[in-house]
Amino acid sequence: MPNHLADAISPYLRSHADNPVNWHGWGEAAFAEAKERDLPVLVSIGYSTCHWCHVMARESFSDPDIAEYLNAHFVSIKVDREEHPDVDASYLAAASAFVEGLGWPLNVFVTPDGRAFHAGTYFPPEPMQGHPSFRQVIEAVTDAWATHRPEVTAGAARVADALAGSALQLRGPGTGPDEAAFERIVTDLASTEDTLFGGFGGAPKFPVAPTLGFLLDRADGQELALRTLKRMGASPLRDTVEGGFFRYAVNRDWSEPHYERMLYDNAQLLDLYTQAWKITGDEWARLVAEGVAEFLASVMQLPEGGFASAQDSESTVGGQRVEGGYYALGVIDRRAETPPALDEKVLAGWNGLAIAALARAGFAFDRPAFTTSARRAADYLLARHLRADGTLVRASIASRTSDATATLEDFGMFARGLLELSLCTGDVGYAEAARRLIDSTLDSSLDSRTDSTHDGSTDRSGDAASGDRTPAVFRAPNGADPVLTAQGLAIDVDPSEGAYPSGLTATAEASQLLYLLTADARYRVAAETGMALVAGLAPQRPLAFGAALRLLNSLAAPAQQLVVVTSTADTASALVDVTRRHSTGVVAAITAEQGRTFAVAGFELFVGRVSAAAPATAYLCRDFVCTLPVTTAADFAALSAS
């Protein structure tokens, strides 16, 4: 029986198009069919570089007998978690009521109105070590649906009610951690350091890039972060031939990596190694950073300009399909083999991470090719992912766009990428596009809670009283996923993080950066109020909320802004070279004419920033209060050290 996935945008879904399972894509049609046939729904969630997803597809979803059973007793939906992160988040939350150690593939059994009543991850084809086979699971679910329907639906309703209640526990405004609390967090992280191999804890081992970013920003955490980055960069987790990092390692010493290479990991790690070089000047940091940047530009960037979301772990080597075999080969031998496939799905948010990292690396290392790579991706997304009404397309592939709803992640990450690119190129158009994206997400009630000062002070009279739920400050203008919304299962604001920032944190981060460029207090208030939702939770779980902690730490500290104005577009000067190493706060490199354009467009930081009678002039500011301009590298070094 042909299924409904052959024309899907997602390569992951298309890889299941030949399954005998009658898969539907995510949408209302599948749930309508389930209601008409009075059947439960199997929602199976994965992604293209998920090893065990493909194993289960080969073992179970390609089995004609299992497919026949599923087609008779279930309506089956296949979801790419990267295309529909809100669907994944909703069902992960529901699945936590049934199983610990969640991961992918995620298989959730739900009622025709979307309520989960059973869940699991990978199920083997035969019973194994106390785990039932997939056939046993689906037969048990079928029996429960047929003979215990009242208990099943009542239990599903309780899970849905519990999840709705847990969402209401996000209250604000909260108070961010104070300096003593940040110090305790650093101490706690240091206590879990693997002092032999680097990283945190035992096996398996992940890069935890957001948490390393938090540590790099703090004087008391830098050494810990730098040790981890140095060991990780010299470990099997990094492909020394092409420069990219693998997703995680099975063993404590970073060996036996899972060989998929994710855009979000490599974008964040590029930013961290660039910052590590700025802090230390050490060649190892520059070597790793430039290797990752070249990997992004040469392997992950697609001909049309966007970045692929991931590269597969499996490939055919010597006529056999194996995991990681390609990466065991040297440069010459790789040329004789077909590289692992790319998931060519272009995601707005993840591309924003890559744009920001490449722009910053291009300026830091004086590598214009990196900046050009970032610009190509930004131009592609502005042309293909930005609609006329200001909303975003989350995912595209080739000439096609997905109907998946763009999330806060897309708005926040893409906006920050555009801002960083604008600062490194002097092109105000990118900053204006970023401002429009963030403005479209802001709660209009913010206007009544901010004054017009430039110091970030706010009028809190509009805040919720103690014990009341604070409204979400940021909302994706596209709205939540329509199917989840109709079922009452949409998550208002999902603060959960992990391998990369949540949509809430990403949008708050871009909003704070906008404040530092415009002096518009609305953006500062939005960032503070948004982060209040996680201010109590993040310190308790620093490995899971590293990006939130990094932003909370930044909000608690004086903001530093550096504007370097050159007399011409030529940035070859000793002063510009020394500012490339500046590792704190906002750094902008522009010409005098570009500065005037920024100022006219409402970016207050650039007002009055002119070039003296010298190749370059640097303005170092703290919370918009600027020192006298300097024109020599020596004067800038003395100024930044004071």
Secondary structure by P-SEA (a helix, b strand, c coil): ccccccccccaaaaaacccccccccccaaaaaaaaaabbbbbbbbbccccaaaaaaaacccccaaaaaaaaaccbbbbbcccccaaaaaaaaaaaccccccccccbbbbbcccccccccccccccccccccccaaaaaaaaaaaaaccaaaaaaaaaaaaaaaaaaaaccccccccccaaaaaaaaaaaaaacccccccccccccccaaaaaaaaaaccccaaaaaaaaaaaaaccccccccccccccccccccccccccccaaaaaaaaaaaaaaaaacccaaaaaaaaaaaaaaacccccccccccccccccccccccccccccccccaaaaaacccccccccccaaaaaaaaaaaaaaaaaaccaaaaaaaaaaaaaaaaccccccccccccccccccccccccaaaaaaaaaaaaaaaaacccaaaaaaaaaaaaaaccccccccccccccccccccccccccccccccccccccccaaaaaacccccccccccccccaaaaaaaaaaaaaaacccaaaaaaaaaaaccccccccccccccaaaaaaaaaaacbbbbbbbbbcccccccaaaaaaccccccbbbbbcaaaaaaaaaaccccccccccccccbbbbbbcccccccccccaaaaaaaaac
